[in-house]
């Protein structure tokens, strides 16, 4: 009983910290106009709490694998230390089971409930209110559950058409939910396969926007003078346009915001110190390149292991257990490198997710994100974070064998799926990096050959200059 109470206390403290951090993140992006004192305000508040819970579970799923790796190394380094006796295999195993349980709960119950509750108005003929909206939400959840159950039955009949597999679907807790979560995890891994290579190449652009670039053959004073003239010209045009021309006013205001943003960046670059410009930026870019290269190298080595050793499969090796053997060849240093790569892959996958054209509208904006979009973002982050431990184990980033329901996925034992996943990840990451680092050379070759006018490249600068009403292009 004492161990159980202590385990619950540890879980509650960890989750409370994650919940508070998630709440501040969501309220930072949530639209302030939704905060009203009426029935819709109560619905929004309930949806906000459910979304915060889901985001906290997502953060817990991301942190669980690094926490398990570092806990194993600590137990190996200090096996007889009294102060770390609470950090044992039962605690880690229980955390994995809780993360799997809460991920299922959020994905199949809480988030659908939050969405339908937010969109519900109550059935016609019933008295409007919270109860009517809850009733409609529950009916929609039941219909959704029946729809998913039918889809899973059809998928099971197409893939494994025998009496035993069909009868096992009646076992809701032991088979149906793990099987359904296995399908969701497979889709999450496929989404990571699409997002992570794009994010790995996109990280160089993102860090280039956050850091101050070196000023090589650039005159910042001249650029500041030009941008100031452009800002004054747009401001004079705004003052000269009457309020009746609404469209032109909106367009000029957008141009003015872009010019002010460029001016702010120039001022920041001008105020930056020499070491920040000439040392931090190259060091960060080299670090990103090293981490990306190590990731691709580990995936290539894992492909070789898969071809020559059956124990390299994500499913099939029981593993030595927590605190019995090191998970890395290089000990504590290798475990630290694995943790860094796992966090790097997660950040890259999120960046790549919002960089894809299909998910661009999901990008949250500060103080201007509706609750519906917040729910969609929370579901997406939950799917990515739940699939991250599986992807890390499948790609060979870590040798940690997944515990609990995370290791019960049937497709992890399929050699062809795992091998194809590794090959596609290595090829797509390499192609994205080559395309990223050769884009400047490609642009110069197109200009030299006179093909830049055909708009063969997707450089965003080509679309910024728009022709005016008389057909001439406006430039400063």
DOVODREN-111043 format. One line per field, with one value per residue (C-alpha): residue number from 1; residue in one letter; z negated, x negated, y. Coordinates in Angstrom, 3 decimals. Layout:
BEGIN
torpa: c(NUM / ...)
donu: c(A / ...)
up: c(Z / ...)
east: c(X / ...)
north: c(Y / ...)
END
This chain:
BEGIN
torpa: c(1 / 2 / 3 / 4 / 5 / 6 / 7 / 8 / 9 / 10 / 11 / 12 / 13 / 14 / 15 / 16 / 17 / 18 / 19 / 20 / 21 / 22 / 23 / 24 / 25 / 26 / 27 / 28 / 29 / 30 / 31 / 32 / 33 / 34 / 35 / 36 / 37 / 38 / 39 / 40 / 41 / 42 / 43 / 44 / 45 / 46 / 47 / 48 / 49 / 50 / 51 / 52 / 53 / 54 / 55 / 56 / 57 / 58 / 59 / 60 / 61 / 62 / 63 / 64 / 65 / 66 / 67 / 68 / 69 / 70 / 71 / 72 / 73 / 74 / 75 / 76 / 77 / 78 / 79 / 80 / 81 / 82 / 83 / 84 / 85 / 86 / 87 / 88 / 89 / 90 / 91 / 92 / 93 / 94 / 95 / 96 / 97 / 98 / 99 / 100 / 101 / 102 / 103 / 104 / 105 / 106 / 107 / 108 / 109 / 110 / 111 / 112 / 113 / 114 / 115 / 116 / 117 / 118 / 119 / 120 / 121 / 122 / 123 / 124 / 125 / 126 / 127 / 128 / 129 / 130 / 131 / 132 / 133 / 134 / 135 / 136 / 137 / 138 / 139 / 140 / 141 / 142 / 143 / 144 / 145 / 146 / 147 / 148 / 149 / 150 / 151 / 152 / 153 / 154 / 155 / 156 / 157 / 158 / 159 / 160 / 161 / 162 / 163 / 164 / 165 / 166 / 167 / 168 / 169 / 170 / 171 / 172 / 173 / 174 / 175 / 176 / 177 / 178 / 179 / 180 / 181 / 182 / 183 / 184 / 185 / 186 / 187 / 188 / 189 / 190 / 191 / 192 / 193 / 194 / 195 / 196 / 197 / 198 / 199 / 200 / 201 / 202 / 203 / 204 / 205 / 206 / 207 / 208 / 209 / 210 / 211 / 212 / 213 / 214 / 215 / 216 / 217 / 218 / 219 / 220 / 221 / 222 / 223 / 224 / 225 / 226 / 227 / 228 / 229 / 230 / 231 / 232 / 233 / 234 / 235 / 236 / 237 / 238 / 239 / 240 / 241 / 242 / 243 / 244 / 245 / 246 / 247 / 248 / 249 / 250 / 251 / 252 / 253 / 254 / 255 / 256 / 257 / 258 / 259 / 260 / 261 / 262 / 263 / 264 / 265 / 266 / 267 / 268 / 269 / 270 / 271 / 272 / 273 / 274 / 275 / 276 / 277 / 278 / 279 / 280 / 281 / 282 / 283 / 284 / 285 / 286 / 287 / 288 / 289 / 290 / 291 / 292 / 293 / 294 / 295 / 296 / 297 / 298 / 299 / 300 / 301 / 302 / 303 / 304 / 305 / 306 / 307 / 308 / 309 / 310 / 311 / 312 / 313 / 314 / 315 / 316 / 317 / 318 / 319 / 320 / 321 / 322 / 323 / 324 / 325 / 326 / 327 / 328 / 329 / 330 / 331 / 332 / 333 / 334 / 335 / 336 / 337 / 338 / 339 / 340 / 341 / 342 / 343 / 344 / 345 / 346 / 347 / 348 / 349 / 350 / 351 / 352 / 353 / 354 / 355 / 356 / 357 / 358 / 359 / 360 / 361 / 362 / 363 / 364 / 365 / 366 / 367 / 368 / 369 / 370 / 371 / 372 / 373 / 374 / 375 / 376 / 377 / 378 / 379 / 380 / 381 / 382 / 383 / 384 / 385 / 386 / 387 / 388 / 389 / 390 / 391 / 392 / 393 / 394 / 395 / 396 / 397 / 398 / 399 / 400 / 401 / 402 / 403 / 404 / 405 / 406 / 407 / 408 / 409 / 410 / 411 / 412 / 413 / 414 / 415 / 416 / 417 / 418 / 419 / 420 / 421 / 422 / 423 / 424 / 425 / 426 / 427 / 428 / 429 / 430 / 431 / 432 / 433 / 434 / 435 / 436 / 437 / 438 / 439 / 440 / 441 / 442 / 443 / 444 / 445 / 446 / 447 / 448 / 449 / 450 / 451 / 452 / 453 / 454 / 455 / 456 / 457 / 458 / 459 / 460 / 461 / 462 / 463 / 464 / 465 / 466 / 467 / 468 / 469 / 470 / 471 / 472 / 473 / 474 / 475 / 476)
donu: c(X / X / X / X / X / X / X / X / X / X / X / X / X / X / X / X / X / X / X / X / X / X / X / X / X / X / X / X / X / X / X / X / X / X / X / X / X / X / X / X / X / X / X / X / X / X / X / X / X / X / X / X / X / X / X / X / X / X / X / X / X / X / X / X / X / X / X / X / X / X / X / X / X / X / X / X / X / X / X / X / X / X / X / X / X / X / X / X / X / X / X / X / X / X / X / X / X / X / X / X / X / X / X / X / X / X / X / X / X / X / X / X / X / X / X / X / X / X / X / X / X / X / X / X / X / X / X / X / X / X / X / X / X / X / X / X / X / X / X / X / X / X / X / X / X / X / X / X / X / X / X / X / X / X / X / X / X / X / X / X / X / X / X / X / X / X / X / X / X / X / X / X / X / X / X / X / X / X / X / X / X / X / X / X / X / X / X / X / X / X / X / X / X / X / X / X / X / X / X / X / X / X / X / X / X / X / X / X / X / X / X / X / X / X / X / X / X / X / X / X / X / X / X / X / X / X / X / X / X / X / X / X / X / X / X / X / X / X / X / X / X / X / X / X / X / X / X / X / X / X / X / X / X / X / X / X / X / X / X / X / X / X / X / X / X / X / X / X / X / X / X / X / X / X / X / X / X / X / X / X / X / X / X / X / X / X / X / X / X / X / X / X / X / X / X / X / X / X / X / X / X / X / X / X / X / X / X / X / X / X / X / X / X / X / X / X / X / X / X / X / X / X / X / X / X / X / X / X / X / X / X / X / X / X / X / X / X / X / X / X / X / X / X / X / X / X / X / X / X / X / X / X / X / X / X / X / X / X / X / X / X / X / X / X / X / X / X / X / X / X / X / X / X / X / X / X / X / X / X / X / X / X / X / X / X / X / X / X / X / X / X / X / X / X / X / X / X / X / X / X / X / X / X / X / X / X / X / X / X / X / X / X / X / X / X / X / X / X / X / X / X / X / X / X / X / X / X / X / X / X / X / X / X / X / X / X / X / X / X / X / X / X / X / X / X / X / X / X / X / X / X / X / X / X / X / X / X / X / X / X / X / X / X / X / X / X / X / X / X / X / X / X / X / X / X / X)
up: c(0.000 / -0.802 / 2.590 / 4.307 / 2.498 / 3.299 / 6.957 / 7.126 / 5.520 / 8.069 / 10.964 / 9.596 / 9.140 / 12.617 / 14.256 / 12.265 / 13.591 / 17.156 / 16.800 / 15.574 / 18.401 / 20.964 / 19.612 / 20.039 / 23.579 / 24.671 / 23.054 / 24.852 / 28.226 / 27.362 / 28.837 / 26.148 / 27.833 / 26.782 / 23.100 / 22.439 / 19.488 / 20.995 / 21.953 / 24.691 / 22.170 / 20.004 / 23.034 / 24.070 / 20.539 / 20.405 / 23.844 / 22.664 / 19.652 / 21.795 / 24.361 / 21.586 / 20.205 / 23.673 / 24.217 / 20.791 / 21.716 / 24.987 / 23.117 / 20.756 / 23.669 / 25.134 / 21.836 / 20.863 / 23.151 / 22.165 / 18.512 / 18.823 / 20.517 / 17.959 / 15.083 / 16.335 / 16.446 / 12.961 / 11.520 / 13.131 / 11.778 / 8.222 / 7.615 / 3.786 / 3.257 / 0.760 / 2.288 / 5.690 / 4.542 / 5.610 / 9.194 / 10.043 / 12.833 / 11.436 / 11.442 / 15.062 / 16.152 / 14.392 / 16.035 / 19.483 / 18.793 / 17.540 / 20.576 / 22.878 / 20.942 / 20.916 / 24.592 / 25.454 / 23.194 / 24.743 / 28.326 / 28.317 / 25.595 / 24.357 / 27.614 / 29.577 / 26.622 / 26.559 / 30.307 / 30.414 / 27.203 / 28.722 / 31.933 / 30.331 / 29.918 / 28.537 / 30.378 / 31.837 / 29.489 / 26.311 / 23.909 / 24.765 / 22.219 / 21.097 / 20.557 / 24.094 / 25.513 / 23.379 / 24.596 / 28.223 / 27.611 / 26.034 / 28.934 / 31.405 / 29.419 / 29.508 / 33.265 / 33.704 / 31.606 / 33.733 / 36.896 / 35.670 / 34.497 / 37.952 / 39.645 / 37.407 / 38.071 / 41.827 / 41.572 / 39.465 / 41.965 / 44.882 / 43.179 / 40.966 / 41.915 / 39.400 / 36.567 / 33.807 / 34.850 / 35.216 / 31.818 / 30.210 / 31.193 / 28.539 / 25.925 / 25.766 / 23.181 / 23.971 / 27.752 / 29.356 / 27.777 / 28.119 / 31.720 / 32.451 / 30.745 / 32.779 / 35.969 / 34.699 / 33.777 / 37.251 / 38.792 / 36.380 / 37.427 / 41.085 / 40.296 / 38.543 / 41.585 / 43.651 / 41.192 / 39.680 / 42.864 / 43.843 / 40.331 / 40.264 / 43.343 / 42.176 / 38.823 / 40.529 / 41.825 / 38.477 / 36.535 / 39.175 / 38.480 / 34.703 / 34.636 / 35.929 / 39.168 / 39.823 / 41.762 / 44.698 / 47.445 / 46.078 / 45.189 / 42.438 / 42.307 / 45.978 / 45.541 / 42.534 / 44.598 / 47.460 / 45.197 / 43.368 / 46.672 / 47.656 / 44.322 / 44.660 / 48.246 / 47.224 / 44.275 / 46.546 / 48.912 / 45.990 / 44.833 / 48.350 / 49.003 / 47.970 / 45.601 / 48.388 / 50.149 / 47.642 / 49.790 / 50.530 / 46.876 / 45.761 / 48.360 / 47.367 / 43.687 / 44.431 / 46.374 / 43.506 / 41.015 / 43.202 / 43.517 / 39.755 / 39.185 / 41.541 / 39.808 / 36.409 / 37.670 / 39.068 / 35.783 / 33.929 / 36.272 / 35.877 / 32.063 / 31.867 / 30.649 / 32.822 / 31.057 / 31.390 / 35.128 / 35.986 / 33.431 / 32.263 / 35.698 / 37.300 / 34.135 / 34.074 / 37.780 / 37.408 / 34.397 / 36.370 / 39.235 / 36.857 / 35.161 / 38.494 / 39.829 / 36.699 / 37.038 / 40.647 / 39.730 / 36.907 / 39.248 / 41.835 / 39.175 / 38.005 / 41.570 / 41.559 / 38.163 / 39.446 / 42.389 / 40.338 / 36.844 / 35.925 / 32.415 / 33.967 / 34.591 / 32.342 / 31.251 / 30.240 / 27.857 / 24.247 / 23.122 / 19.916 / 17.869 / 16.055 / 14.150 / 15.309 / 18.355 / 20.264 / 23.280 / 25.125 / 26.277 / 24.960 / 21.573 / 20.040 / 22.898 / 25.479 / 23.457 / 23.295 / 27.072 / 27.563 / 25.402 / 27.382 / 30.677 / 29.435 / 28.467 / 31.731 / 33.738 / 31.849 / 32.419 / 36.068 / 36.524 / 35.084 / 37.311 / 40.319 / 39.455 / 39.564 / 42.670 / 44.783 / 46.998 / 45.915 / 42.251 / 42.699 / 41.539 / 38.257 / 37.263 / 34.006 / 33.748 / 30.560 / 29.016 / 32.250 / 32.257 / 31.967 / 29.652 / 32.614 / 34.008 / 30.540 / 30.288 / 33.717 / 32.704 / 29.437 / 31.270 / 33.815 / 31.121 / 29.193 / 32.246 / 32.966 / 29.352 / 28.927 / 32.080 / 31.182 / 28.841 / 31.445 / 34.228 / 32.112 / 31.419 / 35.029 / 36.444 / 33.943 / 32.286 / 28.968 / 27.982 / 25.145 / 25.429 / 25.129 / 21.982 / 21.388 / 24.226 / 26.232 / 27.066 / 28.024 / 31.584 / 34.027 / 36.938 / 34.985 / 35.619 / 39.407 / 40.913 / 44.234 / 42.629 / 40.277 / 43.018 / 45.464 / 42.761 / 42.131 / 45.829 / 46.536 / 43.585 / 44.649 / 48.301 / 47.604 / 45.044 / 47.406 / 50.294 / 48.158 / 46.932 / 50.426 / 51.753 / 48.871 / 49.297 / 53.102 / 53.467 / 53.679 / 56.350 / 58.267 / 58.207 / 59.574 / 62.350 / 63.371 / 63.509 / 65.528 / 68.043 / 68.192 / 66.853 / 63.725 / 65.592 / 66.000 / 62.191 / 62.023 / 58.435 / 55.481 / 53.992 / 52.024 / 53.171 / 56.689 / 55.608 / 53.469 / 56.378 / 57.921 / 61.104 / 60.711 / 62.516 / 65.542 / 66.018 / 64.675 / 61.740 / 58.627 / 56.980 / 54.586)
east: c(0.000 / -2.816 / -4.427 / -1.068 / -0.449 / -3.963 / -3.482 / -0.245 / -1.923 / -4.757 / -2.302 / -0.116 / -3.065 / -4.427 / -1.042 / -0.212 / -3.355 / -2.564 / 1.050 / 0.063 / -2.444 / 0.108 / 2.735 / 0.459 / -0.443 / 3.192 / 4.354 / 1.514 / 3.013 / 6.710 / 8.859 / 9.814 / 13.142 / 14.390 / 14.280 / 17.891 / 20.181 / 22.937 / 23.695 / 21.078 / 18.485 / 19.149 / 18.839 / 15.600 / 14.231 / 14.992 / 13.427 / 10.407 / 9.898 / 10.218 / 7.763 / 5.320 / 5.576 / 4.884 / 1.869 / 0.500 / 0.885 / -0.949 / -3.821 / -3.931 / -4.107 / -7.033 / -8.935 / -8.312 / -10.905 / -13.775 / -12.756 / -12.927 / -16.339 / -17.895 / -16.305 / -17.887 / -21.344 / -20.913 / -19.938 / -23.011 / -25.321 / -23.896 / -22.324 / -22.464 / -21.622 / -18.780 / -17.462 / -16.717 / -15.022 / -11.696 / -13.016 / -12.426 / -11.040 / -7.509 / -7.285 / -8.476 / -6.162 / -3.204 / -3.919 / -3.944 / -0.594 / 0.907 / -0.386 / 1.177 / 4.472 / 4.748 / 3.766 / 6.637 / 8.986 / 8.105 / 8.074 / 11.319 / 13.407 / 12.330 / 11.389 / 14.450 / 16.602 / 14.974 / 15.494 / 19.120 / 19.917 / 18.489 / 20.487 / 23.742 / 26.873 / 29.331 / 31.963 / 34.956 / 37.928 / 35.871 / 35.230 / 31.975 / 29.206 / 26.160 / 28.124 / 29.506 / 26.025 / 24.610 / 27.383 / 26.652 / 22.935 / 23.447 / 25.641 / 22.978 / 20.305 / 22.351 / 22.840 / 19.119 / 18.240 / 20.526 / 18.949 / 15.405 / 16.425 / 17.810 / 14.650 / 12.456 / 14.630 / 14.353 / 10.582 / 10.197 / 12.261 / 10.125 / 6.761 / 7.287 / 10.502 / 10.854 / 13.215 / 10.667 / 9.881 / 13.561 / 14.441 / 11.563 / 13.230 / 15.856 / 13.118 / 13.266 / 10.543 / 7.950 / 8.096 / 10.343 / 8.883 / 5.222 / 5.909 / 7.561 / 4.747 / 2.261 / 3.931 / 3.831 / 0.174 / -0.611 / 1.072 / -0.867 / -4.128 / -3.228 / -2.477 / -5.853 / -7.471 / -6.016 / -6.597 / -10.009 / -12.150 / -10.469 / -10.988 / -14.666 / -15.323 / -12.968 / -14.791 / -17.663 / -15.260 / -13.481 / -16.711 / -17.908 / -14.831 / -15.281 / -19.021 / -20.979 / -22.780 / -26.353 / -26.603 / -28.805 / -29.016 / -25.880 / -25.260 / -22.632 / -22.501 / -21.568 / -18.901 / -17.484 / -17.329 / -15.509 / -13.014 / -12.292 / -11.534 / -9.228 / -7.405 / -6.913 / -5.651 / -3.044 / -1.985 / -1.453 / 0.635 / 2.739 / 3.329 / 4.310 / 6.864 / 10.419 / 12.210 / 14.580 / 11.860 / 11.790 / 9.976 / 6.991 / 6.759 / 6.574 / 3.908 / 1.806 / 2.107 / 0.809 / -2.121 / -2.824 / -2.888 / -5.356 / -7.592 / -7.513 / -8.425 / -11.404 / -12.449 / -12.296 / -14.505 / -17.021 / -17.109 / -17.701 / -20.550 / -22.065 / -21.981 / -23.345 / -26.904 / -29.724 / -29.979 / -26.222 / -26.360 / -29.596 / -29.721 / -26.258 / -24.647 / -27.372 / -27.614 / -23.868 / -23.786 / -26.711 / -25.015 / -21.789 / -23.739 / -25.569 / -22.342 / -20.634 / -23.628 / -23.770 / -20.051 / -20.456 / -23.570 / -21.759 / -18.893 / -21.363 / -23.035 / -19.640 / -18.849 / -22.018 / -21.112 / -17.655 / -19.159 / -21.634 / -20.093 / -16.528 / -16.822 / -16.994 / -13.250 / -11.206 / -9.070 / -10.416 / -13.277 / -12.224 / -15.093 / -17.147 / -14.712 / -15.066 / -18.325 / -19.913 / -21.941 / -22.741 / -20.591 / -23.449 / -26.830 / -28.533 / -26.847 / -25.663 / -27.051 / -25.216 / -21.997 / -22.322 / -22.830 / -19.708 / -17.658 / -18.897 / -18.030 / -14.548 / -13.740 / -15.238 / -13.067 / -9.941 / -10.608 / -11.399 / -8.204 / -6.091 / -7.868 / -7.395 / -3.732 / -2.958 / -5.137 / -3.035 / -0.530 / 2.322 / 1.879 / 0.988 / 4.441 / 3.860 / 1.048 / 2.089 / 1.867 / 1.293 / 4.598 / 6.421 / 7.027 / 10.532 / 11.317 / 12.101 / 8.624 / 7.094 / 8.846 / 7.500 / 3.978 / 4.199 / 5.333 / 2.521 / -0.116 / 1.273 / 1.011 / -2.547 / -3.705 / -2.152 / -3.877 / -7.262 / -8.432 / -7.374 / -9.181 / -12.342 / -12.411 / -11.575 / -14.349 / -16.912 / -17.429 / -17.110 / -17.214 / -14.754 / -12.032 / -8.605 / -6.706 / -2.995 / -0.525 / -3.098 / -4.821 / -1.698 / -1.463 / -1.172 / -2.797 / -6.066 / -6.752 / -6.414 / -9.909 / -8.883 / -6.968 / -9.842 / -12.487 / -10.428 / -9.863 / -13.605 / -14.431 / -11.786 / -12.887 / -16.551 / -15.765 / -13.248 / -15.501 / -18.474 / -16.431 / -15.013 / -18.484 / -19.980 / -17.110 / -17.551 / -21.291 / -21.247 / -18.337 / -20.621 / -22.792 / -19.665 / -18.321 / -21.587 / -21.672 / -18.107 / -19.014 / -22.148 / -20.160 / -17.392 / -14.769 / -13.921 / -11.066 / -9.282 / -8.790 / -10.154 / -11.281 / -8.981 / -10.953 / -8.541 / -10.350 / -9.120 / -5.528 / -6.037 / -6.293 / -2.858 / -2.098 / -0.238 / 2.907 / 1.003 / -0.897 / -4.255 / -5.905 / -6.251 / -9.678 / -11.398)
north: c(0.000 / 2.438 / 1.846 / 2.348 / 5.638 / 6.824 / 5.862 / 7.849 / 10.861 / 10.807 / 10.521 / 13.319 / 15.703 / 15.032 / 15.416 / 18.583 / 20.278 / 19.227 / 20.365 / 23.858 / 24.296 / 23.078 / 25.464 / 28.480 / 27.365 / 27.003 / 30.266 / 32.039 / 31.081 / 30.930 / 33.676 / 36.157 / 36.934 / 33.487 / 34.462 / 35.514 / 34.996 / 32.860 / 29.276 / 29.252 / 30.418 / 27.344 / 25.067 / 26.761 / 26.425 / 22.696 / 22.190 / 24.188 / 21.923 / 18.783 / 20.166 / 21.066 / 17.533 / 16.093 / 18.346 / 17.349 / 13.667 / 14.362 / 16.000 / 13.041 / 10.588 / 12.584 / 12.779 / 9.156 / 7.567 / 9.945 / 9.562 / 5.769 / 5.856 / 8.193 / 6.242 / 3.024 / 4.643 / 6.140 / 2.750 / 1.198 / 3.908 / 3.919 / 0.494 / 0.633 / 4.310 / 4.726 / 7.976 / 6.457 / 3.267 / 4.772 / 4.819 / 1.164 / -0.965 / -1.110 / 2.694 / 2.939 / 0.127 / 1.752 / 5.113 / 3.473 / 1.797 / 5.078 / 6.962 / 4.369 / 4.432 / 8.230 / 8.434 / 6.094 / 8.041 / 11.402 / 10.171 / 8.203 / 9.897 / 13.315 / 15.015 / 13.779 / 14.843 / 18.309 / 18.778 / 17.601 / 19.494 / 22.666 / 22.262 / 21.037 / 23.149 / 20.605 / 18.559 / 20.342 / 20.352 / 20.128 / 22.977 / 24.720 / 24.491 / 22.549 / 19.327 / 19.387 / 19.915 / 17.090 / 14.767 / 15.564 / 15.085 / 11.659 / 10.541 / 11.654 / 9.795 / 6.591 / 6.900 / 7.583 / 4.521 / 2.333 / 3.730 / 3.021 / -0.441 / -1.219 / 0.055 / -2.089 / -5.153 / -4.617 / -4.070 / -7.224 / -9.216 / -8.013 / -8.517 / -11.564 / -13.347 / -16.158 / -16.992 / -16.418 / -12.836 / -11.963 / -13.408 / -11.536 / -8.246 / -8.955 / -8.604 / -4.828 / -4.197 / -6.862 / -6.828 / -4.221 / -1.065 / -2.190 / -3.205 / 0.136 / 2.025 / -0.025 / 1.229 / 4.815 / 4.405 / 3.089 / 6.140 / 8.351 / 6.712 / 7.251 / 10.895 / 11.174 / 9.586 / 12.430 / 15.278 / 14.503 / 14.631 / 17.900 / 19.242 / 18.233 / 20.364 / 23.116 / 23.449 / 25.265 / 27.926 / 28.257 / 28.675 / 31.128 / 33.263 / 33.091 / 33.789 / 36.778 / 35.982 / 37.170 / 40.436 / 39.484 / 42.124 / 43.791 / 47.424 / 47.431 / 51.235 / 51.415 / 48.726 / 50.592 / 53.793 / 52.029 / 50.280 / 53.549 / 55.277 / 52.423 / 52.632 / 56.393 / 55.993 / 53.400 / 55.527 / 58.555 / 56.449 / 55.248 / 58.810 / 59.900 / 57.137 / 57.836 / 55.483 / 54.391 / 52.335 / 49.498 / 46.925 / 49.187 / 50.157 / 46.521 / 45.715 / 48.713 / 47.826 / 44.340 / 45.770 / 48.146 / 45.265 / 43.362 / 46.413 / 46.984 / 43.341 / 43.663 / 46.873 / 45.169 / 42.342 / 44.806 / 46.711 / 43.463 / 42.515 / 45.958 / 45.815 / 42.235 / 41.818 / 40.512 / 37.136 / 36.592 / 37.224 / 35.455 / 32.625 / 31.574 / 31.293 / 29.090 / 26.961 / 26.277 / 25.441 / 23.035 / 21.440 / 20.933 / 19.389 / 17.033 / 15.905 / 15.310 / 13.382 / 11.217 / 10.449 / 9.330 / 7.314 / 5.502 / 4.651 / 3.297 / 1.139 / -0.083 / -1.186 / -3.291 / -4.764 / -5.671 / -7.532 / -9.583 / -9.883 / -10.809 / -9.300 / -5.826 / -5.980 / -3.663 / -6.605 / -9.944 / -9.130 / -9.064 / -6.889 / -7.061 / -4.948 / -1.645 / -1.259 / -4.540 / -3.465 / -0.302 / 0.468 / 2.168 / 0.911 / 4.058 / 4.016 / 7.268 / 9.391 / 7.311 / 7.522 / 11.319 / 11.398 / 9.263 / 11.649 / 14.673 / 12.968 / 11.999 / 15.594 / 16.826 / 14.443 / 15.515 / 19.225 / 18.553 / 16.546 / 19.388 / 21.926 / 19.663 / 19.097 / 22.814 / 23.245 / 20.881 / 22.658 / 20.410 / 21.411 / 25.088 / 26.198 / 24.322 / 26.668 / 28.410 / 32.195 / 34.110 / 35.290 / 34.396 / 30.620 / 29.220 / 26.339 / 24.076 / 24.641 / 24.141 / 20.758 / 19.796 / 20.820 / 18.854 / 15.718 / 16.088 / 16.590 / 13.600 / 11.331 / 12.524 / 12.210 / 8.751 / 7.533 / 9.099 / 6.256 / 3.694 / 5.557 / 5.952 / 2.215 / 1.294 / 3.489 / 2.216 / 5.613 / 3.782 / 0.098 / 0.603 / -2.036 / -0.473 / -1.367 / -1.829 / -1.380 / 0.592 / -2.704 / -4.658 / -3.362 / -6.250 / -4.452 / -4.030 / -7.720 / -7.436 / -7.402 / -5.851 / -2.971 / -2.118 / -2.377 / -0.285 / 2.319 / 2.659 / 2.837 / 5.472 / 7.594 / 7.522 / 8.266 / 11.050 / 12.749 / 12.643 / 14.034 / 16.868 / 17.850 / 17.728 / 19.826 / 22.275 / 22.818 / 22.895 / 25.322 / 28.381 / 26.747 / 25.695 / 29.254 / 30.629 / 28.012 / 28.874 / 32.560 / 31.844 / 29.782 / 32.376 / 29.945 / 31.945 / 33.680 / 30.358 / 30.158 / 26.627 / 27.171 / 27.637 / 30.497 / 32.688 / 35.803 / 35.275 / 35.714 / 38.812 / 41.250 / 41.706 / 43.669 / 46.944 / 47.994 / 49.356 / 46.093 / 47.285 / 45.608 / 47.726 / 47.673 / 49.996)
END
